[in-house]
Amino acid sequence: MHVVAASLEWHLLFRLVALSITFQIFFFGPLTVWIQDAPSRLERRRTNGMATIPALPLTLGLAWAYGGMSWNIFTVIVFVGITASVQGWMHMTLADDAHSSVGGLK
C-alpha cells in the first residue's frame, strides 16, 4: 500500500501507512501475543520470544528504509534498541507474577 501511495504521490496516505508499519514492527512481540490470546503466561512469553526472531530482521529493513535506502548506523542502533526494549519489556512483564508456581509463569 505504501508503494502505491508513493507512486501516486499521496504523501499523507504514504506517511500513515509508513507509521502503521513502523508501529507494527516496533510492537511485533506484544501484538503477536495479543493476537494469539494464549491461555497461559508461559505460552504468551514463548510467543513473545519467538516473535523476536522475525522482529529483528524487520527492524533492520525499517532502519534501512528510514535511512534513505542506505545503512545509517545511528538509525540502526536506535531502531534495534526500540524493538529490543519493547520485546524485552514484554518478556519481563510476562514473567512478573509472584503467585505463579512455574518460574514466575502461569
Backbone as ProteinMPNN parsed JSONL, in Angstrom:
{"seq_chain_A": "MHVVAASLEWHLLFRLVALSITFQIFFFGPLTVWIQDAPSRLERRRTNGMATIPALPLTLGLAWAYGGMSWNIFTVIVFVGITASVQGWMHMTLADDAHSSVGGLK", "coords_chain_A": {"N_chain_A": [[0.813, -1.181, 0.0], [1.991, 1.208, 0.737], [3.778, 1.531, -1.315], [2.151, 1.94, -3.546], [0.882, 4.31, -2.724], [3.123, 5.983, -2.627], [3.919, 5.949, -5.319], [1.789, 7.233, -6.499], [2.032, 9.653, -5.411], [0.691, 10.325, -3.049], [1.064, 11.718, -0.389], [0.191, 11.979, 2.323], [-1.267, 9.587, 2.798], [0.817, 7.776, 2.313], [2.559, 8.404, 4.449], [0.927, 7.755, 6.636], [0.583, 4.984, 6.265], [3.27, 4.181, 6.419], [3.796, 4.909, 9.061], [2.07, 3.146, 10.361], [3.235, 0.679, 9.645], [5.7, 0.989, 10.917], [4.902, 1.114, 13.636], [3.809, -1.492, 13.86], [6.094, -3.06, 13.524], [7.836, -2.211, 15.613], [6.299, -2.989, 17.813], [5.966, -5.712, 17.492], [6.202, -8.147, 18.977], [4.442, -7.78, 21.358], [2.032, -7.323, 19.909], [1.737, -9.738, 18.532], [1.469, -11.51, 20.678], [-0.93, -10.536, 21.72], [-2.696, -11.024, 19.568], [-2.525, -13.807, 19.433], [-3.602, -14.629, 21.892], [-3.162, -16.512, 24.021], [-3.84, -18.954, 26.6], [-2.139, -19.134, 28.843], [0.467, -17.526, 30.775], [3.018, -18.485, 30.307], [2.856, -19.542, 27.698], [2.292, -17.156, 26.335], [4.614, -15.748, 26.877], [6.497, -17.348, 25.583], [5.602, -17.034, 22.956], [6.108, -14.294, 22.587], [8.897, -14.387, 22.761], [9.503, -15.959, 20.498], [8.546, -14.241, 18.571], [10.486, -12.358, 18.464], [12.398, -13.279, 16.729], [11.56, -12.862, 13.917], [11.149, -10.13, 14.229], [13.539, -8.678, 14.551], [15.014, -8.803, 11.994], [13.041, -7.479, 10.474], [13.118, -5.004, 11.696], [15.67, -4.16, 10.971], [15.252, -3.831, 8.215], [13.385, -1.77, 8.327], [14.947, 0.255, 9.461], [16.751, 0.594, 7.39], [15.035, 1.584, 5.398], [14.124, 4.002, 6.601], [16.552, 5.213, 6.728], [16.962, 6.283, 4.256], [17.153, 4.396, 2.241], [19.642, 3.338, 2.607], [22.397, 2.309, 4.69], [22.423, 3.578, 7.853], [24.138, 3.935, 10.645], [23.378, 5.061, 13.105], [20.559, 5.173, 12.922], [20.021, 2.433, 12.682], [20.953, 1.483, 15.187], [19.246, 2.901, 16.956], [16.662, 2.018, 16.128], [16.839, -0.8, 16.401], [17.347, -0.823, 19.111], [14.927, 0.255, 20.144], [13.077, -1.742, 19.34], [14.182, -4.029, 20.606], [13.966, -3.19, 23.257], [11.173, -2.989, 23.609], [10.421, -5.65, 23.102], [11.866, -6.914, 25.151], [10.752, -5.661, 27.412], [8.126, -6.667, 27.247], [8.644, -9.365, 27.557], [9.687, -9.437, 30.186], [7.483, -8.435, 31.572], [5.648, -10.484, 31.258], [6.804, -12.356, 32.856], [6.624, -11.418, 35.384], [5.174, -12.3, 37.952], [4.435, -13.123, 41.022], [2.799, -15.019, 42.159], [2.735, -17.295, 40.718], [3.54, -20.737, 40.0], [5.449, -21.856, 38.34], [8.368, -20.939, 37.653], [7.733, -18.205, 37.824], [5.71, -18.012, 36.028], [2.4, -18.528, 34.75]], "CA_chain_A": [[0.0, 0.0, 0.0], [2.849, 2.387, 0.762], [4.389, 1.653, -2.639], [1.134, 2.571, -4.395], [0.736, 5.693, -2.266], [4.317, 6.724, -3.042], [3.926, 6.113, -6.776], [0.739, 8.196, -6.842], [2.379, 10.873, -4.675], [-0.285, 10.572, -1.992], [2.008, 11.838, 0.717], [-0.442, 11.724, 3.62], [-1.518, 8.144, 2.902], [2.12, 7.13, 2.434], [3.058, 8.588, 5.816], [0.079, 6.976, 7.558], [0.929, 3.565, 6.102], [4.625, 4.016, 6.964], [3.668, 4.96, 10.517], [1.445, 1.878, 10.752], [4.258, -0.371, 9.52], [6.668, 1.244, 11.986], [4.266, 0.678, 14.884], [3.694, -2.947, 13.838], [7.411, -3.673, 13.695], [8.318, -1.939, 16.961], [5.474, -3.713, 18.785], [5.673, -7.009, 16.888], [6.004, -9.143, 20.036], [3.176, -7.575, 22.059], [0.899, -7.511, 19.005], [1.617, -11.17, 18.278], [0.918, -12.087, 21.909], [-2.324, -10.115, 21.805], [-3.454, -11.735, 18.54], [-2.555, -15.223, 19.777], [-4.529, -14.765, 23.02], [-2.905, -17.796, 24.673], [-4.423, -19.022, 27.938], [-1.181, -19.065, 29.953], [1.576, -16.567, 30.668], [4.155, -19.185, 29.724], [2.656, -19.571, 26.242], [2.415, -15.782, 25.845], [6.036, -15.384, 26.945], [7.16, -18.073, 24.486], [5.206, -16.368, 21.715], [6.882, -13.057, 22.504], [10.281, -14.764, 22.456], [9.564, -16.391, 19.101], [8.287, -13.071, 17.726], [11.734, -11.606, 18.363], [13.16, -13.786, 15.573], [11.285, -12.051, 12.718], [11.112, -8.693, 14.526], [14.848, -8.039, 14.365], [15.256, -8.502, 10.571], [12.093, -6.447, 10.047], [13.634, -3.745, 12.221], [16.788, -3.76, 10.107], [14.648, -3.323, 6.985], [12.779, -0.486, 8.657], [16.052, 1.208, 9.621], [17.27, 0.834, 6.04], [14.067, 2.452, 4.723], [14.178, 5.326, 7.216], [17.882, 5.766, 6.454], [17.052, 6.713, 2.865], [17.539, 3.212, 1.468], [21.064, 3.063, 2.836], [22.643, 1.991, 6.094], [22.816, 4.654, 8.749], [24.389, 3.198, 11.884], [22.579, 5.657, 14.173], [19.178, 4.702, 12.747], [20.008, 1.006, 13.006], [21.084, 1.326, 16.644], [18.03, 3.401, 17.599], [15.519, 1.161, 15.816], [17.045, -2.096, 17.061], [17.184, -0.552, 20.541], [13.5, 0.371, 20.446], [12.457, -3.063, 19.198], [14.682, -4.895, 21.671], [13.396, -2.714, 24.523], [9.759, -3.377, 23.665], [10.386, -7.11, 23.235], [12.348, -7.238, 26.491], [9.725, -5.221, 28.364], [7.017, -7.624, 27.196], [9.146, -10.626, 28.124], [9.762, -9.272, 31.634], [6.124, -8.258, 32.066], [5.009, -11.796, 31.311], [7.461, -13.149, 33.894], [6.468, -10.715, 36.653], [3.988, -12.766, 38.677], [4.941, -13.845, 42.199], [1.855, -16.047, 42.589], [2.808, -18.445, 39.841], [4.339, -21.835, 40.534], [6.422, -22.345, 37.38], [9.34, -19.934, 37.281], [7.109, -16.898, 37.688], [4.739, -18.023, 34.922], [1.196, -19.353, 34.905]], "C_chain_A": [[0.874, 1.269, 0.0], [3.548, 2.597, -0.578], [3.419, 2.347, -3.592], [0.971, 4.039, -4.014], [1.932, 6.545, -2.697], [4.307, 6.972, -4.545], [2.879, 7.119, -7.245], [0.941, 9.551, -6.165], [1.282, 11.301, -3.699], [0.484, 10.587, -0.68], [1.394, 11.517, 2.079], [-0.71, 10.228, 3.812], [-0.207, 7.382, 3.066], [2.639, 7.229, 3.865], [2.238, 7.803, 6.838], [0.403, 5.486, 7.484], [2.321, 3.298, 6.667], [4.596, 4.032, 8.484], [3.055, 3.663, 11.053], [2.452, 0.731, 10.706], [5.291, -0.231, 10.638], [6.135, 0.758, 13.327], [4.204, -0.847, 14.958], [5.039, -3.623, 14.062], [7.942, -3.439, 15.11], [7.572, -2.761, 18.01], [5.085, -5.097, 18.281], [5.386, -8.081, 17.938], [4.682, -8.963, 20.769], [1.949, -7.762, 21.165], [0.662, -8.983, 18.707], [1.021, -11.877, 19.491], [-0.566, -11.762, 22.022], [-3.194, -10.868, 20.797], [-3.593, -13.207, 18.897], [-3.553, -15.498, 20.892], [-4.399, -16.135, 23.7], [-3.449, -17.794, 26.1], [-3.42, -18.866, 29.084], [-0.091, -18.038, 29.681], [2.792, -17.217, 30.018], [4.04, -19.211, 28.199], [2.806, -18.174, 25.647], [3.876, -15.35, 25.841], [6.821, -16.085, 25.835], [6.845, -17.432, 23.138], [5.991, -15.078, 21.525], [8.338, -13.363, 22.151], [10.45, -15.186, 21.011], [9.34, -15.211, 18.154], [9.534, -12.209, 17.563], [12.514, -12.016, 17.115], [12.823, -13.013, 14.298], [11.315, -10.543, 12.98], [12.45, -8.021, 14.245], [15.198, -7.812, 12.891], [14.293, -7.45, 10.016], [12.553, -5.069, 10.502], [14.813, -3.246, 11.384], [16.275, -3.199, 8.78], [14.022, -1.954, 7.188], [13.851, 0.597, 8.8], [16.648, 1.568, 8.26], [16.347, 1.802, 5.293], [14.113, 3.875, 5.285], [15.527, 6.003, 6.994], [18.06, 6.183, 5.005], [17.527, 5.618, 1.94], [19.051, 3.006, 1.47], [21.252, 2.841, 4.331], [23.163, 3.211, 6.833], [22.938, 4.016, 10.126], [23.576, 3.758, 13.051], [21.137, 5.16, 14.11], [19.064, 3.231, 13.109], [20.051, 0.805, 14.517], [19.813, 1.77, 17.351], [16.865, 2.449, 17.361], [15.643, -0.216, 16.462], [16.878, -1.93, 18.571], [15.723, -0.446, 20.947], [12.834, -0.995, 20.402], [12.896, -3.999, 20.315], [14.109, -4.49, 23.027], [11.94, -3.128, 24.673], [9.632, -4.883, 23.856], [10.804, -7.519, 24.652], [11.361, -6.838, 27.569], [8.572, -6.216, 28.406], [7.434, -8.94, 27.837], [9.192, -10.551, 29.65], [8.377, -9.112, 32.254], [5.419, -9.598, 32.205], [5.635, -12.704, 32.358], [7.203, -12.594, 35.288], [5.16, -11.116, 37.342], [4.45, -13.648, 39.83], [4.043, -14.987, 42.625], [1.91, -17.305, 41.732], [3.745, -19.514, 40.402], [5.428, -22.305, 39.577], [7.314, -21.201, 36.932], [8.744, -18.55, 37.073], [6.05, -16.84, 36.604], [3.544, -18.904, 35.26], [0.963, -20.17, 33.672]], "O_chain_A": [[0.544, 2.265, -0.645], [3.875, 3.73, -0.933], [3.812, 3.231, -4.354], [0.928, 4.909, -4.884], [1.764, 7.7, -3.086], [4.641, 8.066, -5.001], [3.06, 7.78, -8.268], [0.135, 10.469, -6.321], [0.99, 12.487, -3.55], [0.54, 9.589, 0.039], [2.024, 10.849, 2.898], [-0.411, 9.673, 4.869], [-0.125, 6.449, 3.865], [3.107, 6.238, 4.426], [2.788, 7.253, 7.792], [0.487, 4.808, 8.508], [2.527, 2.282, 7.33], [5.298, 3.251, 9.126], [3.486, 3.15, 12.086], [2.511, -0.088, 11.622], [5.705, -1.226, 11.233], [6.837, 0.07, 14.067], [4.511, -1.431, 15.998], [5.107, -4.657, 14.726], [8.444, -4.369, 15.741], [8.171, -3.182, 19.0], [4.007, -5.6, 18.6], [4.426, -8.84, 17.801], [3.873, -9.891, 20.806], [0.935, -8.3, 21.611], [-0.483, -9.428, 18.637], [0.163, -12.747, 19.344], [-1.367, -12.625, 22.381], [-4.298, -11.3, 21.128], [-4.654, -13.798, 18.692], [-4.275, -16.494, 20.844], [-5.393, -16.825, 23.926], [-3.509, -16.743, 26.738], [-3.813, -18.501, 30.191], [0.23, -17.724, 28.535], [3.514, -16.568, 29.262], [5.011, -18.935, 27.495], [3.383, -18.02, 24.57], [4.326, -14.671, 24.919], [7.705, -15.487, 25.221], [7.722, -17.306, 22.283], [6.481, -14.799, 20.43], [8.938, -12.668, 21.33], [11.429, -14.815, 20.365], [9.887, -15.19, 17.052], [9.625, -11.417, 16.626], [13.209, -11.195, 16.516], [13.747, -12.537, 13.638], [11.489, -9.76, 12.046], [12.478, -6.896, 13.745], [15.645, -6.716, 12.55], [14.68, -6.626, 9.188], [12.397, -4.085, 9.78], [14.934, -2.049, 11.123], [16.802, -2.205, 8.28], [14.118, -1.083, 6.323], [13.68, 1.717, 8.318], [17.006, 2.721, 8.019], [16.818, 2.729, 4.635], [14.137, 4.842, 4.524], [15.63, 7.228, 7.064], [19.185, 6.413, 4.563], [18.226, 5.883, 0.962], [19.647, 2.567, 0.487], [20.37, 3.15, 5.132], [24.193, 3.788, 6.487], [21.936, 3.601, 10.708], [23.128, 2.992, 13.904], [20.564, 4.771, 15.128], [18.11, 2.827, 13.773], [19.263, 0.032, 15.061], [19.344, 1.083, 18.259], [16.151, 2.106, 18.303], [14.672, -0.741, 17.006], [16.325, -2.808, 19.233], [15.32, -0.993, 21.974], [12.108, -1.364, 21.325], [12.066, -4.689, 20.907], [13.802, -5.349, 23.853], [11.522, -3.568, 25.744], [8.834, -5.344, 24.672], [10.166, -8.37, 25.272], [11.15, -7.578, 28.529], [8.095, -6.569, 29.485], [6.66, -9.554, 28.572], [8.783, -11.492, 30.331], [8.132, -9.608, 33.354], [4.677, -9.819, 33.162], [5.048, -13.727, 32.712], [7.534, -13.246, 36.278], [4.176, -10.376, 37.318], [4.816, -14.804, 39.619], [4.479, -15.852, 43.385], [1.199, -18.273, 42.001], [4.64, -19.21, 41.191], [6.274, -23.102, 39.983], [7.03, -20.56, 35.921], [9.216, -17.8, 36.218], [5.541, -15.766, 36.284], [3.672, -19.902, 35.969], [-0.004, -20.93, 33.609]]}, "name": "protein", "num_of_chains": 1, "seq": "MHVVAASLEWHLLFRLVALSITFQIFFFGPLTVWIQDAPSRLERRRTNGMATIPALPLTLGLAWAYGGMSWNIFTVIVFVGITASVQGWMHMTLADDAHSSVGGLK"}
